[in-house]
Structures are given as structure tokens and as C-alpha cells.
């Protein structure tokens, strides 16, 4: 195991929920001394990040870790300590590693603050489990 383990957040477009979750996870993990980092991936990535997500993160004092959405890869699945999804994974990725679905998070496009608050609530529970 490396010094820093990876958690992969996956949403369909890799442009909003996973980006939001990864940015906040990295902030919270750093603050609590958890040696883990998060990345955002998409099953069918958009060409660019959601503007609503970028704006919301900047207003919250954060920034996305990647400039463009990245596609979920087999390497991501093999090296991740944990996978959390906001969507269904393509068949080729199912059954490879235990996956935790967070499919009840509302769309960022409808209300950034509501989506952020639901994700933060879940992240705080997740990080509490890690301590």
C-alpha cells in the first residue's frame, strides 16, 4: 500500500457531483490528517466541468482538482481503496471492487447548495468511519 490511498468518486458526466465530492473530501481529509486523497471520474465524461460546480466551489474557497472531466478507467478500479458512485457503473466495472452508491444526491444543476450539503453530510460520516 502506498503512503496515500485513493478514493474514487464517480458520476455519469464526471463534471459535477464527483468533482464536488472529491474537492470536499480532500479538504476534510487534509484537515483531519487522513492520508487519503480523492479523485473525480465519469462513466461518460463531459468535455468540461459544470460551471455551476466550479462557481460553487470557488465561492466555498475550493477548486476542482482537474480542469476537465476524466473517464473512469480499469486502473482507477484496481488501485482505489474505495469507490463511491452517484450513478450506475458500466457492466465492465461491476463486481470488480465493492462500490458504495450515493444515488440519492440531488443534481448540482438544480441547486448547488442542496447537493453540496447532502454530499458534505455523507462525507462527514465517511470520514468519521475512517478515524
C-alpha positions in Angstrom: 0.0 0.0 0.0 1.3 3.5 -0.8 1.5 6.3 1.7 -1.6 7.8 0.3 -4.6 5.7 -0.6 -7.2 6.8 -3.2 -10.9 7.0 -3.1 -12.7 7.4 -6.4 -15.9 9.4 -6.7 -17.8 8.5 -9.9 -20.7 10.3 -11.6 -22.0 9.9 -15.1 -20.5 13.1 -16.6 -17.5 13.5 -14.2 -18.4 17.2 -14.1 -20.4 17.9 -11.0 -21.2 15.5 -8.1 -17.9 13.6 -8.3 -15.9 16.8 -8.6 -17.7 18.4 -5.6 -17.3 15.3 -3.5 -13.6 14.9 -4.3 -12.8 18.6 -3.6 -14.6 18.5 -0.2 -13.2 15.0 0.7 -9.6 16.2 0.0 -10.2 19.3 2.2 -11.8 17.4 5.1 -9.2 14.5 4.9 -6.3 17.0 5.0 -7.8 18.9 8.0 -8.2 15.6 9.9 -4.9 14.2 9.0 -6.3 11.3 6.9 -3.7 10.0 4.4 -6.1 9.5 1.6 -6.9 11.5 -1.5 -9.9 11.6 -3.7 -10.3 11.8 -7.5 -13.4 12.5 -9.6 -14.2 10.3 -12.6 -17.1 10.0 -15.0 -18.6 7.0 -16.8 -19.4 9.2 -19.8 -17.4 12.4 -19.1 -18.5 15.7 -20.4 -16.0 17.9 -22.3 -15.8 20.4 -19.5 -16.6 20.7 -15.8 -20.0 22.0 -14.7 -19.9 25.8 -14.5 -22.3 25.7 -11.5 -19.9 23.4 -9.7 -16.8 25.5 -10.5 -18.5 28.6 -9.3 -19.9 27.0 -6.2 -16.5 25.5 -5.2 -14.7 28.8 -5.8 -17.4 30.6 -3.6 -16.7 28.0 -0.9 -12.9 28.6 -1.1 -12.1 25.4 -3.0 -11.1 24.4 -6.5 -11.6 21.3 -8.6 -8.5 19.1 -8.7 -8.8 18.6 -12.5 -9.5 21.1 -15.3 -11.5 18.6 -17.4 -13.6 15.5 -16.5 -11.7 12.3 -16.7 -13.1 8.9 -17.7 -13.2 6.1 -15.1 -10.5 3.5 -16.0 -9.6 0.0 -15.1 -6.6 1.4 -13.4 -8.8 3.5 -11.2 -10.8 0.4 -10.2 -7.7 -1.6 -9.5 -5.9 1.0 -7.3 -8.8 2.5 -5.4 -9.2 1.7 -1.8 -12.9 2.7 -2.1 -15.3 3.6 -4.9 -18.3 5.8 -4.3 -20.8 6.2 -7.2 -23.5 8.7 -7.9 -24.6 6.6 -11.0 -24.6 3.1 -12.2 -21.3 1.8 -13.3 -20.9 0.2 -16.8 -21.0 -3.6 -16.8 -17.3 -3.9 -17.3 -16.7 -2.3 -13.9 -19.3 -4.0 -11.9 -18.2 -6.7 -9.5 -14.5 -5.6 -9.7 -14.4 -3.9 -6.2 -17.1 -3.2 -3.7 -18.9 0.0 -4.6 -20.9 2.3 -2.3 -23.8 4.0 -4.1 -24.7 7.6 -3.2 -27.6 7.7 -5.7 -29.9 9.9 -3.7 -27.9 13.1 -4.1 -29.9 15.8 -5.9 -28.5 17.3 -9.1 -25.9 20.1 -8.7 -27.5 21.8 -11.7 -30.8 22.3 -9.8 -29.3 23.6 -6.6 -25.6 23.6 -5.8 -26.0 24.3 -2.1 -28.5 21.4 -1.6 -26.3 19.0 -3.4 -23.2 20.2 -1.5 -25.0 19.8 1.8 -26.1 16.3 1.1 -22.6 15.3 -0.1 -21.0 17.0 3.0 -23.2 15.1 5.3 -22.2 11.8 3.7 -18.5 12.8 3.6 -18.5 13.7 7.3 -20.0 10.2 8.1 -17.5 8.6 5.8 -14.5 10.4 7.4 -15.8 9.6 10.9 -15.7 5.9 10.0 -12.0 6.3 8.9 -10.9 7.8 12.2 
